[in-house]
Amino acid sequence: MVESPAGGSKTSLALRAHPSTPAPRGTALAFELQRMDDGGLQLRYRLRGDLSALVLPAPSVPCRADGLWRHSCFELFVRAAGQDAYTEFNFAPSGAWALYRFRAYRQPEILAADPAAPAISVRRDAQVYELSARLELATLPAAAVLRLAVSAVIEAADGGLSYWALAHPADRPDFHHPDGFTLTLPMDGAPRN
């Protein structure tokens, strides 16, 4: 279990590919989290390696879309500590995004209203690809402590997919697995609407 510091401080962690889905040689993925003063979260996924060996589409018009996990996609799962319900966020290199709510392990809920779109930005050079996303406090579960599962799907140029996470508690990649929520984030004092 890893605990993230409160407001303003940053946490940086390394993700690892699931052993059954190796990544292209020399590829590394890190995650950085910062809780903002207004209680929202700033996320940064930093991918290093031979980017020409990966499929990372150029940004386009941001939109909500399903099935983003079938290609390169950065993900965050969030639940209130001690609860079974959780929220899944997906961020694609194209700027497409998705938000899903679950009442328990892989039991989806219908969203009552359209969620606020995350602010997604991308920076890229020859060896480093960064995707940043800003989540508003209203999209997060109301809780004093959140548990997070951080993950990503990375598509190789040959079509192969590698599944990355802070923890892989199962023999097969399963980002929804309850034991994958290994990052603890205190939200005490975060403003609520």
C-alpha positions in Angstrom: 0.0 0.0 0.0 1.3 3.5 -0.9 0.0 6.7 0.6 -0.1 9.9 -1.3 0.6 13.2 0.4 -2.2 15.7 0.9 -2.8 18.9 -1.1 -0.2 20.4 -3.3 2.4 17.6 -2.9 3.2 15.2 -5.7 3.5 11.5 -5.7 5.5 9.7 -8.4 5.2 5.9 -8.9 6.4 3.4 -11.5 3.9 1.1 -13.2 4.9 -2.3 -14.4 3.7 -4.4 -17.3 1.8 -7.6 -16.4 4.1 -10.6 -16.8 1.8 -12.2 -19.4 1.8 -9.1 -21.6 5.4 -7.9 -21.9 6.1 -4.4 -23.2 8.5 -3.5 -26.0 12.1 -3.6 -24.7 13.2 -0.4 -23.0 9.6 0.9 -22.4 8.9 2.4 -18.9 5.8 4.0 -17.5 5.5 6.3 -14.5 2.5 8.0 -12.9 2.5 11.3 -11.0 -0.4 12.5 -8.9 -1.0 15.9 -7.3 -4.0 16.9 -5.3 -5.0 20.5 -6.2 -6.0 23.1 -3.6 -9.6 22.9 -4.8 -9.6 19.1 -4.1 -9.4 18.1 -7.8 -6.6 15.8 -9.0 -3.8 16.4 -11.6 -2.6 13.2 -13.1 0.5 12.7 -15.3 1.4 9.5 -17.1 5.0 9.5 -18.4 5.9 6.9 -21.0 9.6 6.5 -22.0 11.2 4.4 -24.7 11.2 4.0 -28.4 7.9 5.7 -29.1 8.1 4.7 -32.8 7.4 1.1 -31.6 4.1 2.2 -30.0 0.7 3.4 -31.2 0.0 6.8 -29.7 -2.4 8.7 -32.0 -2.1 12.5 -32.2 -4.6 14.5 -30.2 -7.8 15.5 -31.9 -11.1 16.9 -30.7 -11.8 15.7 -27.2 -14.9 13.5 -26.9 -16.5 10.9 -24.7 -16.1 7.4 -26.2 -16.3 3.7 -25.2 -13.8 0.9 -25.8 -10.8 3.1 -25.3 -9.0 0.2 -23.6 -8.7 -1.7 -26.9 -5.8 0.6 -27.8 -3.4 2.8 -25.9 -5.3 4.2 -23.0 -4.4 5.6 -19.5 -6.7 4.7 -16.7 -7.5 5.5 -13.1 -9.9 3.6 -10.8 -11.1 5.4 -7.7 -13.2 4.3 -4.7 -13.9 5.5 -1.2 -11.9 3.6 1.3 -14.0 0.7 2.8 -16.5 0.8 -0.1 -17.1 -1.6 -3.0 -18.4 1.1 -5.4 -15.8 2.7 -7.7 -15.3 5.0 -10.7 -13.2 4.2 -13.7 -11.6 7.0 -15.8 -10.1 6.4 -19.2 -7.9 8.9 -21.1 -6.8 8.2 -24.7 -3.9 9.9 -26.5 -6.4 11.2 -29.0 -8.1 13.2 -26.3 -11.1 10.8 -26.1 -12.2 10.0 -22.5 -14.7 7.9 -20.6 -16.1 7.7 -17.1 -17.9 4.6 -15.7 -19.3 3.9 -12.3 -19.6 0.5 -10.7 -21.6 -0.5 -7.6 -19.2 -3.4 -7.0 -16.6 -5.5 -8.8 -17.5 -5.2 -12.5 -21.2 -4.3 -11.7 -21.9 -1.2 -13.8 -24.2 1.6 -12.7 -26.0 3.9 -15.1 -24.8 7.5 -14.8 -27.5 9.9 -13.6 -26.0 12.8 -15.5 -23.2 13.5 -18.0 -19.9 13.9 -16.1 -17.6 16.9 -16.5 -15.0 16.2 -19.2 -11.5 15.9 -17.9 -8.9 18.4 -19.2 -6.4 16.3 -21.1 -3.1 17.5 -22.6 -0.3 15.7 -24.3 3.4 16.5 -24.6 5.7 14.4 -26.8 9.3 14.3 -27.9 11.5 11.5 -29.4 11.8 9.4 -26.2 9.1 10.7 -23.8 5.3 10.8 -24.1 3.3 12.6 -21.4 -0.5 12.6 -21.0 -1.9 14.9 -18.3 -5.5 14.9 -17.1 -7.2 17.1 -14.6 -10.2 15.6 -12.7 -12.6 17.9 -11.0 -13.6 17.2 -7.4 -17.2 16.6 -8.3 -16.2 13.5 -10.4 -14.6 11.8 -7.4 -16.3 9.9 -4.7 -17.1 12.0 -1.6 -14.8 10.5 1.1 -12.2 11.4 3.6 -9.9 8.8 2.1 -9.7 7.5 -1.5 -8.2 4.3 -2.8 -6.7 4.4 -6.3 -5.8 1.8 -8.9 -3.5 3.2 -11.6 -3.2 1.5 -14.9 -2.7 1.8 -18.7 -2.9 -0.2 -21.9 -0.1 0.4 -24.3 -0.4 -0.7 -27.9 2.7 -1.7 -29.8 3.2 -1.0 -33.5 2.7 -4.8 -34.2 -0.8 -4.6 -32.5 0.2 -6.3 -29.3 -1.1 -4.8 -26.0 0.7 -4.6 -22.8 -1.2 -4.0 -19.5 0.5 -1.8 -16.9 -0.5 -1.1 -13.3 0.9 -0.3 -9.9 -0.1 -3.8 -8.8 -1.2 -7.0 -10.7 -3.1 -9.1 -8.2 -4.3 -11.8 -10.7 -2.8 -14.2 -13.1 -4.4 -12.3 -16.0 -4.5 -8.5 -16.3 -7.6 -7.2 -14.3 -7.6 -3.5 -13.6 -10.9 -3.8 -11.7 -9.6 -6.3 -9.2 -10.2 -5.0 -5.6 -6.6 -5.8 -4.6 -5.3 -3.5 -7.3 -6.4 -0.3 -5.4 -3.0 0.1 -3.7 -2.6 3.9 -3.6 -4.3 5.7 -0.6 -5.1 9.4 -1.0 -6.3 11.4 2.1 -9.0 13.9 1.1 -9.5 15.4 4.5 -10.2 19.1 4.1 -10.9 18.9 0.4 -13.6 21.4 -0.5 -16.9 19.8 -1.5 -19.7 21.4 -3.6 
